[in-house]
């Protein structure tokens, strides 16, 4: 593999024979990955978007590292583009056996073993060194903030709890988030933390470094050549911080009061919203935008009710939430919209040992188009996400703890009001519409992916429709 690599780092692996040799391996491996969004649909082929050899393979001195952006065709049509980091060795040592992808039967990698490169500490260290040195290798550009230092000798390990992306933790000092499903355009998970860092907001870990790929049209992607694809972001690792979801479940299981933590989380959310409002433009949603917003919510409800029969008894009551929003908009009631988190729930919140909350993962809902995720929206959308998350936590407990959820919801809103000066409960029509829309989304998601959890959003749907317990 290494003999034909150019000095730019561009690999000869874009040749059809390389992808053809990897094809049967990837068809078996990709659908098993948690971050692969095309589950349930057959893979019909692959197209190389970008191929770069980050580390040349040597048959005697160690592994090679191949970086691929591959478009996965499904059902005979072009599908999503994914970032792959493939390690290549003559043979795998035992500790890398779980990372095995396969052994190509032909092509330029014939006779070698291909594996998930992130699990190899030597290859993970290569990524950190590229960020430290601001390397440019083939189509890939590595950069870091001017006032930051990245130390050497930080041992990497893979974070195993993620779903839509992959992360490496370096010595409890940094965390490198690698995006798997790649779309063109400005990624809010880099854009928003950078804006918040410039605004001096300490509630979000500032980006230390990042890397991108130049997006050209040569591979038939249809992407404009002046855009860059954000591939990964390095941020400080919050050592000892507790995941908000796990923390809530632990306190609930102990029968402990969680309202102080919920109130502080409300304050942290308001601080982030306030910083975003200062750092990035805000807009006013007038009659046309609100009418469209309510219509889109109603259409999602109709589509979900068709797909999930269990929702149908609640659909008429749920629709009244969107009708009320449309009526206020038609009456000339405007709302301010700004950049927000976009997918806020307890799992996106970290609490440090000293009690400080931080918000992470500003990518937004990965299933939604990037342009939609970057639109200014009412802050209540984030608030509704946290309120629904409290409900999920309460429903995860046996017996169900609705009073615990109600207390946490109230404390969170009170904390938010203490910082922002505006209590989300003072906008009941908007809050109910967004919470209803979130519950409808959850019904469809759980029906498709976690049917055992479907009872949770259905119970919320009953409550929001006015036919169930509060």
N, C-alpha and C positions, 0 to 999 in steps of 0.2 A: 504493500500500500504506500509506503513512504517514498519510494523511488520517484514516483510521478507527481509528487506534490510540488507546487510552485512556491516560491519564496513568500508570496502574499498569504500563504496558508490556505488558499483555495484548493480543495481536494479534487482529484479526478473522479470522485465518487458520484458526481452528477450524471455520469454515464449511465445509460439504460441498464447495462449489465449489472451494476452494483445494486440498484434498486430491485432489479429482477431477482437477484440472489437473496435479498433480504425479504422479499415479498412473502414467502410462505411462513417465515419466522414472525414477521410483524402481524400477519393475519391472525396468528394464534395468540400472540402476546398482548397486542394492544387492547382487545376487548376485555381483557382481565384486569386492566389498570383502572383504579378508582376514578382517575381524572379523564378517562375517555368518555366523551359525551354521546357517542353514537351507538351505545349498547342496544341490542335488540334488532339492529339492522345489519345485513351482511356487508362486509367489506368487499368491494369489487375491484379495487386497484389503488395505486399510489402514484403521486407526482412529486418530484423533487422541486421544492421552492428554493432551497439554499442548502449547500453542503460545504462544510469547512472542516479541515483536519486540524484540531487544536493541538494534538500531540502526535507526532509521527510514530507509527508502530515499528518496534524493533523486535525481531524474533528472539533476541538474546537479552536485551537490557530492560525490558519492561513493557507496560501496556501502552496502547494508543487510545486516543480519544477523538471520536468523530461526532461533530455537531450537525444535526440535520433538522431542517424545517420541511415537513412532509405533508402534502395535502392528501387526505384520505378520501377516496371516492367510495360512496355507499349507494346502493340501489342503482348503480349505473350512472350516477351524477356526481359532480365535484362536491366534496364535503368540507369539513373543517381542516385547518392547518394545525399541526402539532409540533412542538419542540421535543426533539429526542437527543439525548446525550449517550452515545453508545461507546462503551469500553470494548476494546479488542485485545485479546491475548491468545497466545498459542494454546494454553490450557488455563483453567481457573483454579486458583488455590481454594481450599475447602471453605474458607470464611466468605467467599464470594459466590458459593454455589446457589444460594437463594436468589441471586441477581441474574441468573442465567436467562438469556433470551433464546439462544440456539447456535447451531453450527451450520453456516451456509454450505450447501451442497455443491455450489458452483460460484463462478464470478471472482472478483478480485479479493474477496475475503475467504475464499475456499481454504480449508485447512486451519482456520482460526476459530476462536470462540467469541461470540458477541454477547454482551451483557449490559445491564443497566449501570452506566458509568458512575452515577451519583453515589453508589454504595462503595466505591473504591476510594479510600482516603487519599491516595496519590493523585487521582484525577480530580477529586474535590479540591485539593490544595491548588491545583493548576488554575481553577476558576478564580480562587481568591487572589492568586498571584497576578492574574491578568487584570483584575480590578485594581489591585494595588499599583500596578505599573502603567495603568491607562493604555493597555495594549490595543493594537488594531490587527486583527488576524482575519484575512479574507473579508467576508461581508460583515464581520462582527466588530463592533466598537465598544470598548470598555472604558468607563469614566468614573470619577468619584468627585465628591464635593471638595472644594479647594482647601477648606480648613480642617480636613479630617486625616487621620493616620490609620493605617491598617497594619497591625503587627503581624509578624511572621510566627510560624510554629503553632498555629491554632488548629487543633485536631478537629476534623469534621465528622459529624454524624447526621444521619437522615432523620428528619422528623416524620414519624409514621402515622400521624393522626389526620392528615389532610385528605381532601376529596378532589378539589378541582385543580390543585397545583401541587408542587413539590417544594420542600424546603430543606436546606442544610444549615445546621447550627455549628458555628466555628468556636470551639473552646468556651462556650457560655458568654462570648463577647459579641458576636454578630449572628444574624440569621439572614440567609440568602434565599429569597423566595423566587422560584423559577416558575414562570407561567407555562402551562402546557398547551392550552388552546390559544393560538396566536391570531390576532386580528389586526388589521392596519389601523393606524390612528393613534392619538395620544391616550396612553393608558392612565386612567385616573388613580391607579395605585401608586404611580410615581408622581403624577401631576399634583394631586391634592396634598400629599405629605410634604412635597417641596414647597408648595404655597404656604402651608401651615408653618413650616420651619422658618420661612422668610418673615412670617407674621409673628414669630416668637411664641407660638403655641406649644406648650410643653406636654400636652396630652397625647401627642402622636409621635412615635419614634421617627426622627428625621432620617431621610435617605442618606446613607454614607457613600454608596456607589451603586452603579447600575450598568447594564449592558444592553445593546440594541443591535438589530440587524438592519442593514440598508435594504429597503424594499424596492426592488426593481420589477420591471414588467417582462424581463427576459424569459422567465419560466412559465409565462402564460397565466400569471396569477390575476391579472387585471388590476393590480395595485399600482398606484402612482409612484414614480421613482423618487419623488421628493419627500416621502414619508419614511419614518423609521419604525420598526417593530420592536416594542419593549419586550425583552426576554427575561430579565431578572432584576431584582432590586435587593441591595444589601442594606440592612438597618441594624441598629443596636439591639441585642437580645436582652430582654427584660428578665434577668435571672431571678428566679424565686417568685415570679408573678404567677398568680392563680387565674386560670381561665374562668370567666364569669359564669359560664354554664355549670362547670364542675363545682365551683364554689357555691352556687345557689343550691345545687342538688345536695351537696354535703351539709350545708346549714339546714336545709329543709329536712333531711334525714335525721339530724340531731334534734329537731324540734326547736331550733334556734331562731331568733328574730333576725330577719334579713333586711328590715326596713332602713336601718342606718346606711347599709351598703347601697341599697337601691336609691336612697336620697342623694348620696354622693355621686353615684353614677349619673343621675339626672343633672347634677351640677356640671360634671365633666362633659356630658353631651352638649349642654348649653354653651360651655366654653368653646368647644370645637365649632359649633354652629356659628357662634359670634365671630370667631377668627376667620372662618370661611367667608362670612358675609363681608368682612373688611378686605379680605385678600382678593376676592374674585367678584365679578359683576353680579348684580341682582336684577331681577326683572319683575314686572307686575303681570299677574295672570288676570286678563280681562274676561269679558263675557264669552268670547269665542273659544279661548283656551280652556276655560272651566267647563263649558259645554262639551268640548271634545274630550276632556279628561273624564267627565262623568259617563259619556257614551262609551269610551274605551273600557271603563270598569264594568259597565253593564254587559258589554259584549263578552268580556272574559267570564263573567258569571254565566251567561247563556251557554258558552262553549263548554265550561266545566260541568254544568248541569247535564248537558248532553252526554258528556264522557263519563260522569260519575253519578249514576242514578240515585245514590244515597243522599246527594245534595238537593235533589229536586223538591222535597217537601219544604225546604227553607228558602228556596229561590225567590218566591214573591216577597217575603219579608226582607230579604237581603237587598232586593232591588230598591226598596224604599230609601235605603241609605244613599244610593246614587241619584235617585229622583230628587231627594232633598238637596243634594249638592248642585244638581243642574238648576233647580229652582232658585237657589241663592245666586248662582252665576247669572241667570237670566234677569234677575232683579237688579243687577249691577254691582253685586258684592265682589270686590277684587281681593286677591291674596298676593302676598309677596313670595317669590320663589328665588332660590339660591342654590349653589352647589351644596350637596349633602353627602353623607356616607353612602347611602343607596342600598345597603344590605345589612343594616345594623341589627344585631341580636346579641344575646349574652355571650355567645362563643366568639364574638369579635371584640370583646372587652377583656382587658387584663388588669388585675388588681395587684399592686406591688405589696411586699411585706409591710410597708409603712402605711398602707391603706389608700394609696393614690391610684385612681383609675386611668387607664390609657385605652385609646381606640386604635384598632389595627384593621388591615385588609380593606382598603378603599376601592377595590376593583369594581364593586357593585355586583348585581346579580349576573353571573357569567352567562346565563342563558339569554339575557336581553341584548339587543344590538348595542354596540359601543356608543353610537350617536345618541341613543336614548339614555344610556347610563350617564352621559356627560351633560344632560340637560339640567338647567336649574329647576328645582322642585320645592314644594313647601316642606319646611323642616319637619312637619308632623308625620311625614312618611317614615323618617327614621324613628320617631317616637313610637309610632304604631308597631314597628318591628320589635322594639324592646318590650312593649306591652304584651305582644303575642308571645314573646320568649318567656316572660314570667308565667304565662298561662301554660306553655309547654312544660315548664319545670314543675308546676303544681300538678299537672296531669300525669307526670312521670312518677309521682309519689303514690304509695299505697298506704292508707286510703287517700283518695283525691283531696287536695287541700285548696278549695276555691277561696277561702278567706285569706290564706297566705298570699295567693296571687293578687287579690284585690288590695291588700295592704301594701304590697310591693309596688303595684301600679300607682297607687295614690302617693306613696313616698317618692317615687321616681318623678312624677309630674310636679310635686312640690319642690323638689330639689332643682328641677329644670327652671321653674318659675323664679326661684331665689336668685339665679344668675341672669336669666334672660329678661326678667320683668314681665313675662307673659306665660300664663299657665295654659298648657295645651288643652285642658278641660274647658277653657273658656271659648273654644272653637269646636263645640260638640258635633256639628254637622260634618266638618272637614275631618275631624279625628275619627268619627264613626265610618266615614266613607273609606278612609285609608286602612283602617283596621279590618273592615269588611273585605276590601280588595285583597289584603294580605291573607286573610283566612281562606278566601276562595283559591288563591294561589297554592296555599298549603294543602287544600283538599286534593287538587290535581296532582301535586307532587307526591303526596303520600299514597294516593291510589296507584300511581305508576311505579313508585320506588320502594315504599315502606308501608304496605297495606296494614301491618299491625299497628301503625300509628294513626291510621285514618280517623279513629274515634276522637283524637285530640282536636283537629280543626273542625270536625263535624259538631262537636259540643260547642265550640266557639261560634259556629254558624247558627246553631239553635239560639244561643244567647243574643247574638247580634240581630237575628231575625225577630226577636221578641217572643220566641216560643219555648225558650229553655231557661234553665237556672242562670242566675247572674254569675 
